[in-house]
């Protein structure tokens, strides 16, 4: 699924150059469940941005399947994000003035589908996370776990091949964390997705097939 070859990423902080990733070489198989751990500022978010076609490396190459992401223009990267990659965030990132159904439909806007098709696919996605009965509710009418389920439905509705999750259980209590991980693991298995998640939670990481640790921009296998 992914091949990273000698990937480095540096940012400017004033006059200083700060290395976020340093010479990362890594492959991730199609259908893998991978957890990425490491200290704050170690490079986890930067690595996820590379995998999500949200940023380009300063040097090296990032390939998703047959596409070399690091060589593509903004328009093609946007198309890949819209069609192949689903994103799940710690803060849910739901639009507060839209219902659960409407929030899920927003992910389909770049695909140019007709309104009926958008509604149908959003309803199916909400059903897949057990929230059909909450489709008409606003985010502030939902619990944290329900909001994250809406966010998962929004990521799934595009029918992506990759799910990237940045601390998907970070705002949840222990019981809800386990419920969300049960859901994600079931979706990963049933749909044959590649699921890559960043987490500080060892209980979440323990459920992955493969665990990577990143510190000072360098990736190590655990």
Secondary structure, 3 states (H helix, E strand, C coil): CEEEEEEEEEEEECCEEEEEEEEEEEEECCCCEEEEECCCCCCHHHHHHHHCCCCCCCEEEEEECCEEHHHCCHHHHHHHHHHHEEEEECCCCCCCCCEHHHHHHHCCHHHCCCHHHHHHHHHHHHHHCCCHHHCCCEHHHCCHHHHHHHHHHHHHCCCCCEEEEECCCCCCCHHHHHHHHHHHHHHHHHHCCEEEEECCCHHHHCCCCEEEEEECCEEEEC
